[in-house]
Amino acid sequence: MLGHVIICGYGRNGKQAAKKLTAHHRDFVVIEKDEQVIQKLKDNSILFIFGNANEDEVLLRAGINKASCLISALPNDSENVFIVLSARQMNPDVRIISRASQETSYSKLKLAGANNVILPDRIGGDHMASLVVVPDLLEFIDNLSIVGNQTINIEEVSVEQLYDTTEQKTILELDLRKKTGCNVIGYKDENGEYHINPEAHQKLVPGSKVIVLGRPEQIQTLNSMYNIEVS
């Protein structure tokens, strides 16, 4: 495979990641060392490598040198650090997302080379507290689905897919609202920095992306009009 995702560990978080990637039609392979879990992967026709993700040869068999992203979802932080360190050395360009159980592991994983570090327990606790503080707002956000072609409400699109960037346009000039009904709610510049609710005169430079919000049928219109494949 080329440009695929590698998931290290098929526990609770790895399984959720696989489910999301499947919904988005993304190619992925799971690295798992538990034989009982391997049987579940076989039963669900999920591509897998039987082995320990800590071993370089296993990462190579999973195609780390050709992968676009690696998700290290093991419950042991020290193992995640080792995997992140090995993967970063083997593929300097791969995007690495790692799970962490302890907040003290965050800096270690970032230092090892992880682009993003997720602490599931902290996210879960924050989510539950938010249901107390701003319940209606959180319910609205939870309903902004990004899974599945029929329920998608948010899309991130590179500007190159929207127009010929040799002559730069602004958000106003692109006029996606009039053409598709979708609203531009965010802008990711060429340096990877996000800008929430960008101004209408924001120039859409090469290498940047726009984040649009719309009803499912509006997102489908956007994808159809610009031949955008849902990733």
N, C-alpha and C positions, 0 to 999 in steps of 0.2 A: 504494500500500500504506500501511498504518497500523500503527505499532508493530513495524516490520520491523527487520532487521539489515543494515547496510552493511558489506561486506568490501572493503577497499582493497588490491588486489593478490592475484593468484591464483598465488602461488609455493607453496613447500612448506607454509608456515604457513597461508596463506590457503586452500589446498586442504583441509588438515586441519580448519580451522574450518568450511568449507562442508560437509564430510562429517558432522561432529558435528551441525551445525544441521539437516541433512537428516534425520538419524536421530531428532532431536527434533521433527520436523515444524514447524520455525520458518521463517517467510518471510524470505528474504534476497535481496539483489542484490549482485553483484560489480562493482567498478569496476576496469577493466583497460585498459592502453594498448598492450599487445603484441598485434599482429594474429595471431600464431601461437597465442598462448594463447586469444585470442577464439574461434578455430576449435574448440579443445578444449571451451570452454564451450558453444558451439553444439551440438557432438556429444553433450554430456551434458545438453542441454536445461536449462541453468542460466541464470537471468535475469541479464543483465549490462548495464552501461553502458560503451560504448567511449569512453575518454578518460582524462585525467590527474586523479587525485583531488586534486591541488594546486590545481585551478581551482574557484572557488566555483560557477560555473555547472554543473559536472559533479556536484558534491555536491548541488546543488539538483535536478538531473535524477534523482538517486538517491533523492530524498525525505528529505534530512537533517532538514528541519523537522518531519517526521512519524515519523522513526525512533526506536526505543527504544534502539538500541545501534549503535556504530560500532567496527569492528575495523580498525586500521591495521596491515597486515602486510607492509609494504614492507621490503626489505633495507637501505635507506638511512635512517639515523637522522634526518638533517636533513630529509628528505622527510616522515617520520613526525611530526616536531615541527611542521612547517608545516601538515600535514593536521589534526592534533589542535587546533592553535591556531584554524584556520579553522572547524572543526566546532563547537568550543566556543562561538565567537562567534555562529554561526548557529543553534545550538540549545543553550541553557544547561542544559537538562534531560537531554540525551542521555547515556547511559553510554558512555564511551570507553575502549577497551582497545587498547593499542599494543604492538607488538613493539619491542625494542631490541637492537642488536648489541653495543653498548659499555655498560659499567656507568656510565660518565661521562654517558651520555645519560639515565639514569633520572630525575635531578632536573629536567632540562630538560623532559622529557615531562610530568612531574607538574606543573611550573610552568605549562606550556602548557595544561593542563586535563585530562590523562588521569586517569581513575579508577584504572586498573590498568596497570602496565607489566610486561611479561613478557620475561625474558631467556632465550631457548630454550637457548643454550649452557650457561648456568649451571645451569638445571634439568636438562639432560641429564647434565652432569657429576656433579651431586649425586645423581641417580638411580642412576648407575652405581656411585658410591662406596657408596651405601646397600645395593646388592646384595652388597657385600663385608661391610659391617658388620652389617646386619640382614636377611639374605636371605629368611628365612622370613616375617618380618613384612611386608616389601615385596611379596613374592609374594601374600600375603593381601590387601593393599591393592589391588594391581593387579587382583585378581579381583573387586573390588567395582565392578561395572559400573554405569554410569549411562546407557548407550546402548541404545536399543531396548526396546520394550514387553515382550519376552519375557525379557530378561536383567537388567532394572533391579533394583538392590539398595538404592539410596539415593534418597530423595525429599525435596524442600524444599517445605513446604506453609504457606500463610498461615493464621493461626488463624481468620480469618473464614470459611474454607472448612470448618472443623471444628465450629464451634458459634456460637451467637448471643452476641456479645461484650458485649451490654448488661449481662449478668450474668457477670462474669469467673469463669473456672474455672482450676484448677491442672492441671499435667500429670497428677497423681494422679487428679483428678476426671474428666479426659477419658478416661483409661484405654484408650489406644489398644492397649496390649499385649494386654489381654483381648479387645477387640473385633476386632482385625485380626492380632495376632501381631507387629506391628511395635514396635520399641523406639525411644524418643526419645533420640537421642544428642547432639543439639545444639539450641540455642535462639538465635535472632537477634532481639534486642529492637527496639523501635520506633525506636531511634537507629542501628540497623545494626550494633551490637556483637554478636559471637558469644560464646556461652557453651557450652563443651564439657561434656558429661555433666551437664546441669542437675539441680538437686534436684527431688524429686517435688512440693514445695510451691511451685515456681516458677509465678507467675501468668502466664497467657497473655493479654497485653494487646493491644488493637487495634493493628494495624500491625506486629505481630511475626510470626515464622515459626518452625516447628519443623522440624528435620532428623531424619528417621526412617530406620532401618535394618531391612531384612527380606529374606527370601527373595523371589524374583520373584513367587511366587503370593501372598505376604502383601502385597506392594506393590500387586498388582493388586486384592486385596480392599479395601485402603485406598482406592484410586482409585475403585473401583466403589461402595463404601459412601457416600463423600462426593462423588461425581460430580466427581472431580478429573480434569482433562484433563492428560495427560502432555505437558509442554512441552519 
